Amino acid sequence: EAGGGALGRAADKLFSLSGLFAVRKPKGPTSAAVLNLLKERLLAEAGVQTKGNKRNQVLKIGHGGTLDSAATGVLVVGIGKGTKMLGTMLAGSKKYTAIGMLGKATDTLDATGKVTEEKPYDQVTKGDLENVLQKFTGDIMQVPPLYSALKKDGERLSTLMKRGEAVKAKPARPVRVYSLSLQQFQPPLFTLDVECGGGFYVRSLVNDIGKELSTCASVQELTRTKQGPFTLEEHALHEDKWTIDEIAQSLEHCTALLLGEPARKKLKTEHPGETAVICE
């Protein structure tokens, strides 16, 4: 049948896709949920029934570094053999734009959490904020947030926290900040551009900046604008472009991109518990 033949060709094309590309993660769903939705869309377009399928017909797909549910931006996706390249994405550089709010701290360190503290912030000037940023540039030590994808005994810290279990903060660990600049200051809001290495949490940065300024602060909005060579403007596919053909084109474009990517020196520390997420 003509229709069946077309579906067969779509499935063949889908299962032949291999490499890295980027999607635009919307605000709300987890990174894993975005990956599952993408996978469902592609399998449906190829006419592949997922139940009772042979193992070799399962689509291998993964992402290279979790974005918080409330965050938007670049989510790097590996498909086929590209899933083996996701580890390098975790260790590579990332850029973020973050809007922080002075005077309020939350348990999640962002706008999704419960307010745990409120402090005056009228004394903070633009100059104060710019001076403090210098302390958080270069190789620094950072305590990861309790609400995170890091694991304890195989379970995410965020899952344990939501269950109301007592969770001890992970020890401070070395992270790298390549650049950090103040873009806007309209108290209580301030906007930062950050370029950092693997294992870095922007929520922890904003929380630490608040403490350093003798007040408190939390993230209101967070956007990942770049990961490795993938930028939000040029490479991240919007949801309406999550199709086999669009991804095939993107993979071609991104292969050339990756070949031209200069290697960043990696920190000698590993960040256990931070892994590329692959679902089969």
C-alpha positions as CSV (number, residue, x, y, z in Angstrom):
1,E,0.0,0.0,0.0
2,A,1.2,3.5,-0.8
3,G,0.4,4.8,2.6
4,G,2.2,1.8,4.3
5,G,5.2,2.4,2.1
6,A,5.4,6.0,3.1
7,L,5.1,5.1,6.7
8,G,7.8,2.5,6.3
9,R,10.1,5.1,4.7
10,A,9.4,7.5,7.6
11,A,10.3,4.8,10.1
12,D,13.5,3.9,8.3
13,K,14.4,7.6,8.2
14,L,13.7,8.0,11.9
15,F,15.8,5.0,12.9
16,S,18.6,6.1,10.7
17,L,18.9,9.5,12.5
18,S,22.1,9.9,14.5
19,G,23.9,12.8,16.2
20,L,23.2,15.8,18.3
21,F,20.6,18.6,17.9
22,A,18.9,21.1,20.2
23,V,15.3,21.8,21.1
24,R,13.7,24.7,22.9
25,K,12.4,23.6,26.2
26,P,9.2,25.4,27.3
27,K,8.5,26.5,30.8
28,G,6.7,23.9,32.9
29,P,7.6,20.4,32.0
30,T,10.7,18.6,33.2
31,S,13.5,18.0,30.8
32,A,12.6,14.2,30.9
33,A,9.0,15.0,30.0
34,V,10.1,17.1,27.0
35,L,12.2,14.2,25.9
36,N,9.3,11.8,26.2
37,L,7.0,14.1,24.3
38,L,9.6,14.5,21.5
39,K,10.0,10.7,21.3
40,E,6.2,10.1,21.2
41,R,5.8,12.7,18.4
42,L,8.5,11.1,16.3
43,L,7.3,7.5,16.7
44,A,3.7,8.6,15.9
45,E,4.9,10.4,12.8
46,A,6.7,7.3,11.7
47,G,3.7,5.2,12.4
48,V,5.6,3.0,14.9
49,Q,3.5,1.2,17.5
50,T,5.5,1.2,20.7
51,K,3.8,-1.7,22.4
52,G,5.1,-5.2,21.8
53,N,7.9,-3.8,19.6
54,K,11.1,-5.6,19.0
55,R,14.0,-4.2,21.0
56,N,15.9,-3.2,17.8
57,Q,13.0,-1.0,16.8
58,V,13.1,1.1,20.0
59,L,14.2,4.7,19.4
60,K,17.3,5.6,21.4
61,I,17.2,9.3,22.5
62,G,18.6,11.3,25.4
63,H,19.4,14.8,26.6
64,G,22.7,16.3,27.7
65,G,21.9,18.1,30.9
66,T,18.7,18.8,32.9
67,L,17.0,22.2,32.8
68,D,14.8,23.0,35.8
69,S,11.0,22.7,35.2
70,A,10.6,26.4,35.5
71,A,13.5,27.2,33.1
72,T,13.3,27.5,29.4
73,G,15.9,27.4,26.6
74,V,18.4,25.1,24.9
75,L,18.1,21.4,25.6
76,V,20.7,19.3,23.7
77,V,19.3,16.0,22.5
78,G,21.2,13.0,21.3
79,I,19.6,10.5,18.9
80,G,20.9,7.1,17.9
81,K,24.7,7.0,18.3
82,G,24.5,10.7,19.3
83,T,23.5,9.6,22.8
84,K,27.2,8.5,23.3
85,M,28.2,12.1,22.8
86,L,26.0,13.6,25.5
87,G,28.6,13.3,28.2
88,T,30.7,15.9,26.5
89,M,27.7,18.3,26.6
90,L,27.4,17.9,30.4
91,A,31.1,18.9,30.9
92,G,31.0,21.7,28.3
93,S,30.2,25.4,28.7
94,K,26.6,26.8,29.0
95,K,25.2,30.3,28.9
96,Y,22.2,31.5,30.9
97,T,20.2,34.7,31.4
98,A,18.7,34.8,34.9
99,I,16.3,37.3,36.4
100,G,16.9,37.4,40.2
101,M,14.8,39.0,42.9
102,L,16.3,40.6,46.0
103,G,14.6,40.4,49.4
104,K,13.0,36.9,49.1
105,A,14.5,33.5,49.6
106,T,12.6,30.2,48.8
107,D,13.2,26.6,49.6
108,T,13.7,25.7,45.9
109,L,15.8,28.9,45.3
110,D,13.4,29.9,42.5
111,A,9.9,31.3,42.1
112,T,8.3,27.8,42.3
113,G,9.1,27.3,46.0
114,K,7.8,28.4,49.3
115,V,9.1,31.7,50.7
116,T,11.5,30.9,53.6
117,E,12.9,34.4,54.3
118,E,12.2,38.0,53.5
119,K,14.8,40.8,54.1
120,P,15.1,44.5,53.2
121,Y,17.1,45.2,50.1
122,D,16.9,49.0,49.8
123,Q,20.5,49.4,50.8
124,V,21.8,47.5,47.7
125,T,23.1,49.6,44.9
126,K,24.0,48.7,41.3
127,G,27.7,49.2,42.3
128,D,27.3,46.7,45.2
129,L,25.9,44.1,42.9
130,E,28.6,44.5,40.3
131,N,31.3,44.3,42.9
132,V,29.9,41.1,44.4
133,L,29.8,39.4,41.0
134,Q,33.6,39.5,40.9
135,K,33.7,37.1,43.8
136,F,31.7,34.5,41.8
137,T,33.8,34.6,38.7
138,G,36.6,32.0,37.9
139,D,37.0,28.7,39.8
140,I,34.8,28.8,42.8
141,M,33.2,26.4,45.4
142,Q,29.4,26.0,45.2
143,V,26.9,24.1,47.3
144,P,24.3,22.5,45.0
145,P,20.6,23.2,45.8
146,L,18.6,20.6,47.8
147,Y,15.9,20.7,45.1
148,S,18.0,19.2,42.3
149,A,18.5,16.2,40.1
150,L,21.5,15.1,42.1
151,K,20.9,11.7,43.8
152,K,21.2,10.1,47.2
153,D,20.9,6.3,47.3
154,G,19.6,6.3,43.7
155,E,16.8,8.9,44.3
156,R,16.8,12.5,43.3
157,L,17.2,15.0,46.1
158,S,14.2,16.9,44.8
159,T,12.0,13.7,45.1
160,L,13.2,13.1,48.7
161,M,12.5,16.8,49.6
162,K,9.0,16.6,48.1
163,R,8.3,13.5,50.3
164,G,9.2,15.5,53.3
165,E,12.4,13.5,54.1
166,A,15.3,15.1,55.8
167,V,18.0,15.8,53.2
168,K,21.5,17.0,54.0
169,A,23.0,19.5,51.6
170,K,25.7,18.0,49.4
171,P,29.2,19.4,50.2
172,A,30.5,22.4,48.3
173,R,32.2,21.4,45.0
174,P,34.5,23.2,42.5
175,V,32.7,24.8,39.6
176,R,33.9,27.2,36.9
177,V,32.4,30.6,35.9
178,Y,33.8,31.9,32.6
179,S,32.0,35.2,32.7
180,L,29.3,36.9,34.8
181,S,27.8,40.3,34.1
182,L,24.9,42.5,35.3
183,Q,22.6,43.4,32.4
184,Q,19.8,45.2,34.3
185,F,19.1,46.5,37.8
186,Q,15.6,47.6,38.7
187,P,15.2,46.8,42.4
188,P,14.2,44.3,43.5
189,L,14.9,42.7,40.1
190,F,18.3,42.2,38.5
191,T,19.3,40.4,35.3
192,L,22.5,38.4,34.9
193,D,24.3,36.8,32.0
194,V,26.3,33.8,33.1
195,E,28.7,31.5,31.2
196,C,29.7,28.5,33.3
197,G,31.0,24.9,33.1
198,G,29.4,21.6,34.0
199,G,27.7,21.0,37.4
200,F,26.9,24.7,38.0
201,Y,23.6,25.8,39.4
202,V,22.4,29.4,38.6
203,R,19.8,29.1,41.5
204,S,22.7,28.6,44.0
205,L,24.6,31.5,42.5
206,V,21.6,33.9,42.9
207,N,21.0,32.7,46.4
208,D,24.7,33.2,47.3
209,I,24.7,36.7,45.8
210,G,21.7,37.6,48.0
211,K,23.6,36.4,51.1
212,E,26.8,38.3,50.1
213,L,24.7,41.5,49.8
214,S,23.4,41.0,53.4
215,T,19.9,40.3,52.1
216,C,18.5,37.3,50.2
217,A,17.6,36.5,46.6
218,S,15.9,33.9,44.4
219,V,15.6,33.2,40.7
220,Q,12.4,34.5,39.0
221,E,13.2,33.4,35.5
222,L,16.0,31.3,33.9
223,T,16.8,30.8,30.3
224,R,19.6,28.7,28.9
225,T,20.7,30.6,25.9
226,K,23.6,28.4,24.8
227,Q,25.0,24.9,25.4
228,G,28.3,23.9,23.7
229,P,27.9,25.3,20.2
230,F,24.1,25.3,20.2
231,T,22.4,28.7,20.6
232,L,18.7,29.4,21.4
233,E,18.3,31.7,18.4
234,E,20.0,29.7,15.8
235,H,19.7,26.0,16.7
236,A,16.9,25.2,19.2
237,L,13.9,23.7,17.4
238,H,10.5,25.0,18.5
239,E,7.8,22.4,19.3
240,D,6.2,22.9,15.9
241,K,9.4,21.7,14.2
242,W,9.7,18.4,16.2
243,T,9.4,16.4,13.0
244,I,11.6,13.8,11.4
245,D,12.6,16.0,8.4
246,E,13.3,19.1,10.5
247,I,15.5,17.1,12.9
248,A,17.3,15.4,10.0
249,Q,18.1,18.9,8.6
250,S,19.2,20.1,12.1
251,L,21.5,17.1,12.5
252,E,23.3,17.9,9.3
253,H,23.7,21.5,10.3
254,C,24.9,20.5,13.8
255,T,27.4,18.0,12.7
256,A,29.4,20.8,11.0
257,L,28.9,22.9,14.1
258,L,30.3,20.3,16.4
259,L,33.4,19.8,14.2
260,G,34.2,23.5,14.6
261,E,33.7,23.6,18.4
262,P,36.8,24.5,20.3
263,A,37.3,22.2,23.3
264,R,37.1,23.9,26.7
265,K,39.5,22.8,29.3
266,K,37.5,20.6,31.7
267,L,37.7,20.8,35.4
268,K,39.6,17.9,36.9
269,T,36.6,17.1,39.2
270,E,33.8,14.9,38.2
271,H,30.3,15.6,39.3
272,P,28.8,12.3,40.4
273,G,25.1,12.1,40.1
274,E,24.9,14.3,37.1
275,T,24.4,12.2,34.0
276,A,23.0,12.4,30.6
277,V,19.5,11.1,30.5
278,I,18.9,8.4,27.9
279,C,15.6,6.6,27.4
280,E,15.1,3.6,25.2
